[in-house]
Amino acid sequence: EDAKTEDDRPTKVDVLLRPAGDAPILKKKKWQVDSAKTVEWVVGFLRKLLKCEDSDSLFLYVNQAFAPSPDRDIGSLYECFGSDEKLVLHYAKTQAWG
């Protein structure tokens, strides 16, 4: 059995949002996100920041490689793919990778 419990996780994760392709650049790039929040929440948050229209597409990528599932929580992504005490997520308005 896995000795790690939910309580061992950091409650906040530093998320670094980086633009890819033609995506607009954010003034603030680093955000502290509750580790229980989902990818879907981050996309919603990002859509507000970028003032996306409902019809605009927005894609989120981990390690410039794959788009995480919308229901995946930030804490587990950080555990698997975080480095230097942060999780780097790239965002794009068109599909960039994967």
Backbone as XML, in Angstrom:
<?xml version="1.0"?>
<chain id="A" units="angstrom">
  <residue number="1" name="GLU">
    <atom name="N" x="0.837" y="-1.189" z="0.000"/>
    <atom name="CA" x="0.000" y="0.000" z="0.000"/>
    <atom name="C" x="0.877" y="1.245" z="0.000"/>
  </residue>
  <residue number="2" name="ASP">
    <atom name="N" x="0.440" y="2.253" z="-0.689"/>
    <atom name="CA" x="1.197" y="3.494" z="-0.792"/>
    <atom name="C" x="1.181" y="4.220" z="0.553"/>
  </residue>
  <residue number="3" name="ALA">
    <atom name="N" x="2.362" y="4.487" z="1.083"/>
    <atom name="CA" x="2.462" y="5.117" z="2.404"/>
    <atom name="C" x="2.070" y="6.597" z="2.368"/>
  </residue>
  <residue number="4" name="LYS">
    <atom name="N" x="2.091" y="7.181" z="1.190"/>
    <atom name="CA" x="1.786" y="8.608" z="1.078"/>
    <atom name="C" x="0.280" y="8.847" z="1.191"/>
  </residue>
  <residue number="5" name="THR">
    <atom name="N" x="-0.075" y="9.756" z="2.055"/>
    <atom name="CA" x="-1.493" y="10.083" z="2.201"/>
    <atom name="C" x="-1.764" y="11.416" z="1.512"/>
  </residue>
  <residue number="6" name="GLU">
    <atom name="N" x="-3.028" y="11.743" z="1.356"/>
    <atom name="CA" x="-3.418" y="13.021" z="0.767"/>
    <atom name="C" x="-2.783" y="14.173" z="1.547"/>
  </residue>
  <residue number="7" name="ASP">
    <atom name="N" x="-2.598" y="13.966" z="2.859"/>
    <atom name="CA" x="-2.085" y="15.034" z="3.721"/>
    <atom name="C" x="-0.618" y="15.377" z="3.470"/>
  </residue>
  <residue number="8" name="ASP">
    <atom name="N" x="0.112" y="14.478" z="2.807"/>
    <atom name="CA" x="1.530" y="14.737" z="2.537"/>
    <atom name="C" x="1.732" y="15.740" z="1.401"/>
  </residue>
  <residue number="9" name="ARG">
    <atom name="N" x="0.701" y="15.935" z="0.641"/>
    <atom name="CA" x="0.816" y="16.837" z="-0.501"/>
    <atom name="C" x="0.875" y="18.289" z="-0.061"/>
  </residue>
  <residue number="10" name="PRO">
    <atom name="N" x="1.591" y="19.109" z="-0.830"/>
    <atom name="CA" x="1.525" y="20.535" z="-0.516"/>
    <atom name="C" x="0.094" y="21.016" z="-0.774"/>
  </residue>
  <residue number="11" name="THR">
    <atom name="N" x="-0.389" y="21.946" z="0.044"/>
    <atom name="CA" x="-1.754" y="22.425" z="-0.163"/>
    <atom name="C" x="-1.799" y="23.428" z="-1.306"/>
  </residue>
  <residue number="12" name="LYS">
    <atom name="N" x="-0.670" y="24.089" z="-1.552"/>
    <atom name="CA" x="-0.581" y="25.039" z="-2.665"/>
    <atom name="C" x="0.565" y="24.612" z="-3.571"/>
  </residue>
  <residue number="13" name="VAL">
    <atom name="N" x="0.367" y="24.793" z="-4.848"/>
    <atom name="CA" x="1.406" y="24.470" z="-5.830"/>
    <atom name="C" x="1.706" y="25.740" z="-6.616"/>
  </residue>
  <residue number="14" name="ASP">
    <atom name="N" x="3.006" y="26.026" z="-6.800"/>
    <atom name="CA" x="3.371" y="27.154" z="-7.657"/>
    <atom name="C" x="3.221" y="26.699" z="-9.095"/>
  </residue>
  <residue number="15" name="VAL">
    <atom name="N" x="2.340" y="27.376" z="-9.817"/>
    <atom name="CA" x="2.104" y="27.032" z="-11.217"/>
    <atom name="C" x="2.642" y="28.161" z="-12.077"/>
  </residue>
  <residue number="16" name="LEU">
    <atom name="N" x="3.499" y="27.810" z="-13.022"/>
    <atom name="CA" x="4.072" y="28.775" z="-13.939"/>
    <atom name="C" x="3.347" y="28.621" z="-15.269"/>
  </residue>
  <residue number="17" name="LEU">
    <atom name="N" x="2.688" y="29.695" z="-15.701"/>
    <atom name="CA" x="1.920" y="29.652" z="-16.949"/>
    <atom name="C" x="2.738" y="30.290" z="-18.062"/>
  </residue>
  <residue number="18" name="ARG">
    <atom name="N" x="3.023" y="29.496" z="-19.085"/>
    <atom name="CA" x="3.832" y="29.989" z="-20.201"/>
    <atom name="C" x="3.047" y="29.906" z="-21.498"/>
  </residue>
  <residue number="19" name="PRO">
    <atom name="N" x="3.116" y="30.965" z="-22.317"/>
    <atom name="CA" x="2.391" y="30.935" z="-23.585"/>
    <atom name="C" x="3.105" y="30.056" z="-24.605"/>
  </residue>
  <residue number="20" name="ALA">
    <atom name="N" x="2.328" y="29.481" z="-25.498"/>
    <atom name="CA" x="2.882" y="28.701" z="-26.611"/>
    <atom name="C" x="2.191" y="29.188" z="-27.876"/>
  </residue>
  <residue number="21" name="GLY">
    <atom name="N" x="2.882" y="29.093" z="-28.977"/>
    <atom name="CA" x="2.282" y="29.506" z="-30.244"/>
    <atom name="C" x="1.889" y="30.976" z="-30.208"/>
  </residue>
  <residue number="22" name="ASP">
    <atom name="N" x="0.644" y="31.270" z="-30.608"/>
    <atom name="CA" x="0.189" y="32.657" z="-30.719"/>
    <atom name="C" x="-0.528" y="33.147" z="-29.462"/>
  </residue>
  <residue number="23" name="ALA">
    <atom name="N" x="-0.404" y="32.417" z="-28.369"/>
    <atom name="CA" x="-1.115" y="32.795" z="-27.140"/>
    <atom name="C" x="-0.557" y="34.100" z="-26.570"/>
  </residue>
  <residue number="24" name="PRO">
    <atom name="N" x="-1.440" y="34.941" z="-26.037"/>
    <atom name="CA" x="-0.974" y="36.197" z="-25.429"/>
    <atom name="C" x="-0.137" y="35.923" z="-24.175"/>
  </residue>
  <residue number="25" name="ILE">
    <atom name="N" x="0.793" y="36.810" z="-23.915"/>
    <atom name="CA" x="1.672" y="36.677" z="-22.748"/>
    <atom name="C" x="1.008" y="37.349" z="-21.548"/>
  </residue>
  <residue number="26" name="LEU">
    <atom name="N" x="1.026" y="36.656" z="-20.415"/>
    <atom name="CA" x="0.456" y="37.218" z="-19.186"/>
    <atom name="C" x="1.478" y="38.104" z="-18.491"/>
  </residue>
  <residue number="27" name="LYS">
    <atom name="N" x="1.010" y="39.170" z="-17.845"/>
    <atom name="CA" x="1.919" y="40.021" z="-17.070"/>
    <atom name="C" x="2.450" y="39.254" z="-15.872"/>
  </residue>
  <residue number="28" name="LYS">
    <atom name="N" x="1.561" y="38.524" z="-15.214"/>
    <atom name="CA" x="1.974" y="37.697" z="-14.077"/>
    <atom name="C" x="1.986" y="36.246" z="-14.553"/>
  </residue>
  <residue number="29" name="LYS">
    <atom name="N" x="3.118" y="35.576" z="-14.348"/>
    <atom name="CA" x="3.269" y="34.228" z="-14.882"/>
    <atom name="C" x="3.130" y="33.137" z="-13.831"/>
  </residue>
  <residue number="30" name="LYS">
    <atom name="N" x="3.440" y="33.496" z="-12.561"/>
    <atom name="CA" x="3.465" y="32.475" z="-11.511"/>
    <atom name="C" x="2.293" y="32.667" z="-10.557"/>
  </residue>
  <residue number="31" name="TRP">
    <atom name="N" x="1.564" y="31.595" z="-10.299"/>
    <atom name="CA" x="0.383" y="31.643" z="-9.444"/>
    <atom name="C" x="0.453" y="30.516" z="-8.429"/>
  </residue>
  <residue number="32" name="GLN">
    <atom name="N" x="-0.051" y="30.777" z="-7.236"/>
    <atom name="CA" x="-0.172" y="29.704" z="-6.248"/>
    <atom name="C" x="-1.570" y="29.136" z="-6.382"/>
  </residue>
  <residue number="33" name="VAL">
    <atom name="N" x="-1.635" y="27.852" z="-6.715"/>
    <atom name="CA" x="-2.920" y="27.201" z="-6.951"/>
    <atom name="C" x="-3.128" y="26.110" z="-5.908"/>
  </residue>
  <residue number="34" name="ASP">
    <atom name="N" x="-4.313" y="26.044" z="-5.369"/>
    <atom name="CA" x="-4.681" y="24.993" z="-4.426"/>
    <atom name="C" x="-4.472" y="23.646" z="-5.123"/>
  </residue>
  <residue number="35" name="SER">
    <atom name="N" x="-3.759" y="22.740" z="-4.475"/>
    <atom name="CA" x="-3.412" y="21.460" z="-5.114"/>
    <atom name="C" x="-4.637" y="20.598" z="-5.432"/>
  </residue>
  <residue number="36" name="ALA">
    <atom name="N" x="-5.765" y="20.876" z="-4.773"/>
    <atom name="CA" x="-6.983" y="20.105" z="-5.036"/>
    <atom name="C" x="-7.736" y="20.610" z="-6.274"/>
  </residue>
  <residue number="37" name="LYS">
    <atom name="N" x="-7.369" y="21.805" z="-6.762"/>
    <atom name="CA" x="-8.029" y="22.353" z="-7.953"/>
    <atom name="C" x="-7.706" y="21.470" z="-9.158"/>
  </residue>
  <residue number="38" name="THR">
    <atom name="N" x="-8.623" y="21.486" z="-10.128"/>
    <atom name="CA" x="-8.431" y="20.641" z="-11.304"/>
    <atom name="C" x="-7.877" y="21.436" z="-12.486"/>
  </residue>
  <residue number="39" name="VAL">
    <atom name="N" x="-7.453" y="20.703" z="-13.500"/>
    <atom name="CA" x="-6.989" y="21.300" z="-14.744"/>
    <atom name="C" x="-8.105" y="22.169" z="-15.331"/>
  </residue>
  <residue number="40" name="GLU">
    <atom name="N" x="-9.324" y="21.675" z="-15.238"/>
    <atom name="CA" x="-10.479" y="22.423" z="-15.747"/>
    <atom name="C" x="-10.597" y="23.789" z="-15.066"/>
  </residue>
  <residue number="41" name="TRP">
    <atom name="N" x="-10.335" y="23.828" z="-13.751"/>
    <atom name="CA" x="-10.369" y="25.087" z="-13.010"/>
    <atom name="C" x="-9.293" y="26.039" z="-13.539"/>
  </residue>
  <residue number="42" name="VAL">
    <atom name="N" x="-8.084" y="25.517" z="-13.769"/>
    <atom name="CA" x="-6.980" y="26.341" z="-14.270"/>
    <atom name="C" x="-7.334" y="26.914" z="-15.645"/>
  </residue>
  <residue number="43" name="VAL">
    <atom name="N" x="-7.926" y="26.090" z="-16.497"/>
    <atom name="CA" x="-8.333" y="26.556" z="-17.827"/>
    <atom name="C" x="-9.361" y="27.692" z="-17.698"/>
  </residue>
  <residue number="44" name="GLY">
    <atom name="N" x="-10.332" y="27.521" z="-16.792"/>
    <atom name="CA" x="-11.329" y="28.562" z="-16.558"/>
    <atom name="C" x="-10.702" y="29.860" z="-16.068"/>
  </residue>
  <residue number="45" name="PHE">
    <atom name="N" x="-9.773" y="29.718" z="-15.128"/>
    <atom name="CA" x="-9.036" y="30.849" z="-14.566"/>
    <atom name="C" x="-8.265" y="31.576" z="-15.680"/>
  </residue>
  <residue number="46" name="LEU">
    <atom name="N" x="-7.581" y="30.793" z="-16.509"/>
    <atom name="CA" x="-6.785" y="31.326" z="-17.610"/>
    <atom name="C" x="-7.674" y="32.014" z="-18.651"/>
  </residue>
  <residue number="47" name="ARG">
    <atom name="N" x="-8.826" y="31.429" z="-18.921"/>
    <atom name="CA" x="-9.771" y="32.033" z="-19.888"/>
    <atom name="C" x="-10.184" y="33.429" z="-19.416"/>
  </residue>
  <residue number="48" name="LYS">
    <atom name="N" x="-10.416" y="33.576" z="-18.090"/>
    <atom name="CA" x="-10.788" y="34.882" z="-17.533"/>
    <atom name="C" x="-9.623" y="35.870" z="-17.671"/>
  </residue>
  <residue number="49" name="LEU">
    <atom name="N" x="-8.414" y="35.407" z="-17.321"/>
    <atom name="CA" x="-7.232" y="36.274" z="-17.407"/>
    <atom name="C" x="-7.002" y="36.767" z="-18.827"/>
  </residue>
  <residue number="50" name="LEU">
    <atom name="N" x="-7.187" y="35.875" z="-19.788"/>
    <atom name="CA" x="-6.923" y="36.202" z="-21.192"/>
    <atom name="C" x="-8.134" y="36.833" z="-21.880"/>
  </residue>
  <residue number="51" name="LYS">
    <atom name="N" x="-9.230" y="36.958" z="-21.101"/>
    <atom name="CA" x="-10.477" y="37.515" z="-21.644"/>
    <atom name="C" x="-10.916" y="36.774" z="-22.910"/>
  </residue>
  <residue number="52" name="CYS">
    <atom name="N" x="-10.909" y="35.452" z="-22.827"/>
    <atom name="CA" x="-11.311" y="34.616" z="-23.958"/>
    <atom name="C" x="-12.816" y="34.720" z="-24.196"/>
  </residue>
  <residue number="53" name="GLU">
    <atom name="N" x="-13.201" y="34.678" z="-25.446"/>
    <atom name="CA" x="-14.613" y="34.569" z="-25.803"/>
    <atom name="C" x="-15.023" y="33.116" z="-25.579"/>
  </residue>
  <residue number="54" name="ASP">
    <atom name="N" x="-16.325" y="32.880" z="-25.429"/>
    <atom name="CA" x="-16.797" y="31.498" z="-25.261"/>
    <atom name="C" x="-16.398" y="30.619" z="-26.436"/>
  </residue>
  <residue number="55" name="SER">
    <atom name="N" x="-16.307" y="31.230" z="-27.610"/>
    <atom name="CA" x="-15.988" y="30.463" z="-28.820"/>
    <atom name="C" x="-14.489" y="30.192" z="-28.974"/>
  </residue>
  <residue number="56" name="ASP">
    <atom name="N" x="-13.652" y="30.882" z="-28.187"/>
    <atom name="CA" x="-12.196" y="30.686" z="-28.287"/>
    <atom name="C" x="-11.776" y="29.351" z="-27.692"/>
  </residue>
  <residue number="57" name="SER">
    <atom name="N" x="-10.859" y="28.696" z="-28.365"/>
    <atom name="CA" x="-10.283" y="27.464" z="-27.818"/>
    <atom name="C" x="-9.112" y="27.833" z="-26.918"/>
  </residue>
  <residue number="58" name="LEU">
    <atom name="N" x="-8.885" y="27.008" z="-25.908"/>
    <atom name="CA" x="-7.710" y="27.202" z="-25.065"/>
    <atom name="C" x="-7.203" y="25.820" z="-24.685"/>
  </residue>
  <residue number="59" name="PHE">
    <atom name="N" x="-5.929" y="25.585" z="-24.932"/>
    <atom name="CA" x="-5.324" y="24.286" z="-24.655"/>
    <atom name="C" x="-4.259" y="24.449" z="-23.584"/>
  </residue>
  <residue number="60" name="LEU">
    <atom name="N" x="-4.164" y="23.459" z="-22.716"/>
    <atom name="CA" x="-3.183" y="23.480" z="-21.639"/>
    <atom name="C" x="-2.301" y="22.249" z="-21.792"/>
  </residue>
  <residue number="61" name="TYR">
    <atom name="N" x="-0.996" y="22.426" z="-21.632"/>
    <atom name="CA" x="-0.060" y="21.320" z="-21.819"/>
    <atom name="C" x="0.905" y="21.206" z="-20.649"/>
  </residue>
  <residue number="62" name="VAL">
    <atom name="N" x="1.286" y="19.979" z="-20.364"/>
    <atom name="CA" x="2.295" y="19.689" z="-19.355"/>
    <atom name="C" x="3.568" y="19.272" z="-20.093"/>
  </residue>
  <residue number="63" name="ASN">
    <atom name="N" x="4.697" y="19.834" z="-19.693"/>
    <atom name="CA" x="5.992" y="19.482" z="-20.298"/>
    <atom name="C" x="6.014" y="19.630" z="-21.812"/>
  </residue>
  <residue number="64" name="GLN">
    <atom name="N" x="5.283" y="20.560" z="-22.352"/>
    <atom name="CA" x="5.208" y="20.776" z="-23.797"/>
    <atom name="C" x="4.923" y="19.467" z="-24.523"/>
  </residue>
  <residue number="65" name="ALA">
    <atom name="N" x="4.213" y="18.555" z="-23.847"/>
    <atom name="CA" x="4.056" y="17.245" z="-24.448"/>
    <atom name="C" x="2.616" y="16.778" z="-24.566"/>
  </residue>
  <residue number="66" name="PHE">
    <atom name="N" x="1.850" y="16.918" z="-23.497"/>
    <atom name="CA" x="0.495" y="16.367" z="-23.552"/>
    <atom name="C" x="-0.493" y="17.267" z="-22.824"/>
  </residue>
  <residue number="67" name="ALA">
    <atom name="N" x="-1.731" y="17.155" z="-23.221"/>
    <atom name="CA" x="-2.799" y="17.905" z="-22.579"/>
    <atom name="C" x="-3.360" y="17.037" z="-21.454"/>
  </residue>
  <residue number="68" name="PRO">
    <atom name="N" x="-3.286" y="17.511" z="-20.213"/>
    <atom name="CA" x="-3.797" y="16.709" z="-19.096"/>
    <atom name="C" x="-5.331" y="16.649" z="-19.122"/>
  </residue>
  <residue number="69" name="SER">
    <atom name="N" x="-5.866" y="15.611" z="-18.543"/>
    <atom name="CA" x="-7.311" y="15.439" z="-18.461"/>
    <atom name="C" x="-7.911" y="16.569" z="-17.611"/>
  </residue>
  <residue number="70" name="PRO">
    <atom name="N" x="-9.080" y="17.114" z="-18.022"/>
    <atom name="CA" x="-9.677" y="18.241" z="-17.292"/>
    <atom name="C" x="-9.968" y="17.956" z="-15.818"/>
  </residue>
  <residue number="71" name="ASP">
    <atom name="N" x="-10.201" y="16.686" z="-15.474"/>
    <atom name="CA" x="-10.533" y="16.366" z="-14.074"/>
    <atom name="C" x="-9.310" y="16.003" z="-13.241"/>
  </residue>
  <residue number="72" name="ARG">
    <atom name="N" x="-8.127" y="16.074" z="-13.815"/>
    <atom name="CA" x="-6.892" y="15.769" z="-13.095"/>
    <atom name="C" x="-6.588" y="16.903" z="-12.126"/>
  </residue>
  <residue number="73" name="ASP">
    <atom name="N" x="-6.221" y="16.569" z="-10.887"/>
    <atom name="CA" x="-5.940" y="17.657" z="-9.947"/>
    <atom name="C" x="-4.487" y="18.121" z="-10.062"/>
  </residue>
  <residue number="74" name="ILE">
    <atom name="N" x="-4.292" y="19.391" z="-9.731"/>
    <atom name="CA" x="-2.989" y="20.043" z="-9.870"/>
    <atom name="C" x="-1.943" y="19.374" z="-8.974"/>
  </residue>
  <residue number="75" name="GLY">
    <atom name="N" x="-2.356" y="18.934" z="-7.784"/>
    <atom name="CA" x="-1.425" y="18.261" z="-6.873"/>
    <atom name="C" x="-0.805" y="17.019" z="-7.487"/>
  </residue>
  <residue number="76" name="SER">
    <atom name="N" x="-1.614" y="16.194" z="-8.154"/>
    <atom name="CA" x="-1.057" y="14.963" z="-8.737"/>
    <atom name="C" x="-0.209" y="15.272" z="-9.970"/>
  </residue>
  <residue number="77" name="LEU">
    <atom name="N" x="-0.584" y="16.296" z="-10.730"/>
    <atom name="CA" x="0.263" y="16.695" z="-11.864"/>
    <atom name="C" x="1.612" y="17.179" z="-11.359"/>
  </residue>
  <residue number="78" name="TYR">
    <atom name="N" x="1.575" y="17.966" z="-10.275"/>
    <atom name="CA" x="2.812" y="18.478" z="-9.694"/>
    <atom name="C" x="3.705" y="17.330" z="-9.213"/>
  </residue>
  <residue number="79" name="GLU">
    <atom name="N" x="3.078" y="16.334" z="-8.555"/>
    <atom name="CA" x="3.854" y="15.184" z="-8.069"/>
    <atom name="C" x="4.546" y="14.447" z="-9.207"/>
  </residue>
  <residue number="80" name="CYS">
    <atom name="N" x="3.850" y="14.307" z="-10.328"/>
    <atom name="CA" x="4.409" y="13.558" z="-11.460"/>
    <atom name="C" x="5.341" y="14.393" z="-12.337"/>
  </residue>
  <residue number="81" name="PHE">
    <atom name="N" x="5.010" y="15.668" z="-12.527"/>
    <atom name="CA" x="5.715" y="16.456" z="-13.533"/>
    <atom name="C" x="6.340" y="17.746" z="-13.024"/>
  </residue>
  <residue number="82" name="GLY">
    <atom name="N" x="6.144" y="18.056" z="-11.746"/>
    <atom name="CA" x="6.713" y="19.286" z="-11.201"/>
    <atom name="C" x="8.225" y="19.191" z="-11.104"/>
  </residue>
  <residue number="83" name="SER">
    <atom name="N" x="8.881" y="20.328" z="-11.232"/>
    <atom name="CA" x="10.330" y="20.369" z="-11.017"/>
    <atom name="C" x="10.684" y="21.750" z="-10.485"/>
  </residue>
  <residue number="84" name="ASP">
    <atom name="N" x="11.791" y="21.842" z="-9.770"/>
    <atom name="CA" x="12.213" y="23.100" z="-9.149"/>
    <atom name="C" x="11.087" y="23.723" z="-8.330"/>
  </residue>
  <residue number="85" name="GLU">
    <atom name="N" x="10.320" y="22.863" z="-7.643"/>
    <atom name="CA" x="9.236" y="23.292" z="-6.758"/>
    <atom name="C" x="8.126" y="24.069" z="-7.467"/>
  </residue>
  <residue number="86" name="LYS">
    <atom name="N" x="7.963" y="23.790" z="-8.775"/>
    <atom name="CA" x="6.841" y="24.402" z="-9.486"/>
    <atom name="C" x="6.363" y="23.467" z="-10.595"/>
  </residue>
  <residue number="87" name="LEU">
    <atom name="N" x="5.155" y="23.742" z="-11.056"/>
    <atom name="CA" x="4.578" y="23.003" z="-12.167"/>
    <atom name="C" x="4.470" y="23.973" z="-13.330"/>
  </residue>
  <residue number="88" name="VAL">
    <atom name="N" x="5.120" y="23.636" z="-14.441"/>
    <atom name="CA" x="5.077" y="24.509" z="-15.613"/>
    <atom name="C" x="3.976" y="24.030" z="-16.549"/>
  </residue>
  <residue number="89" name="LEU">
    <atom name="N" x="3.041" y="24.914" z="-16.833"/>
    <atom name="CA" x="1.963" y="24.609" z="-17.772"/>
    <atom name="C" x="2.039" y="25.598" z="-18.932"/>
  </residue>
  <residue number="90" name="HIS">
    <atom name="N" x="2.000" y="25.062" z="-20.145"/>
    <atom name="CA" x="1.979" y="25.927" z="-21.328"/>
    <atom name="C" x="0.534" y="26.025" z="-21.795"/>
  </residue>
  <residue number="91" name="TYR">
    <atom name="N" x="0.166" y="27.185" z="-22.281"/>
    <atom name="CA" x="-1.187" y="27.357" z="-22.796"/>
    <atom name="C" x="-1.106" y="27.887" z="-24.219"/>
  </residue>
  <residue number="92" name="ALA">
    <atom name="N" x="-2.097" y="27.506" z="-25.006"/>
    <atom name="CA" x="-2.120" y="27.922" z="-26.407"/>
    <atom name="C" x="-3.564" y="28.058" z="-26.867"/>
  </residue>
  <residue number="93" name="LYS">
    <atom name="N" x="-3.765" y="28.886" z="-27.860"/>
    <atom name="CA" x="-5.113" y="29.066" z="-28.407"/>
    <atom name="C" x="-5.381" y="28.090" z="-29.547"/>
  </residue>
  <residue number="94" name="THR">
    <atom name="N" x="-4.317" y="27.467" z="-30.024"/>
    <atom name="CA" x="-4.473" y="26.408" z="-31.032"/>
    <atom name="C" x="-3.689" y="25.214" z="-30.504"/>
  </residue>
  <residue number="95" name="GLN">
    <atom name="N" x="-3.983" y="24.027" z="-30.985"/>
    <atom name="CA" x="-3.267" y="22.853" z="-30.496"/>
    <atom name="C" x="-1.791" y="22.968" z="-30.849"/>
  </residue>
  <residue number="96" name="ALA">
    <atom name="N" x="-0.950" y="22.870" z="-29.837"/>
    <atom name="CA" x="0.487" y="23.053" z="-30.049"/>
    <atom name="C" x="1.232" y="21.728" z="-30.036"/>
  </residue>
  <residue number="97" name="TRP">
    <atom name="N" x="0.870" y="20.851" z="-29.123"/>
    <atom name="CA" x="1.542" y="19.556" z="-29.017"/>
    <atom name="C" x="0.484" y="18.481" z="-28.818"/>
  </residue>
  <residue number="98" name="GLY">
    <atom name="N" x="0.923" y="17.240" z="-28.919"/>
    <atom name="CA" x="0.018" y="16.125" z="-28.614"/>
    <atom name="C" x="-0.976" y="15.954" z="-29.724"/>
  </residue>
</chain>
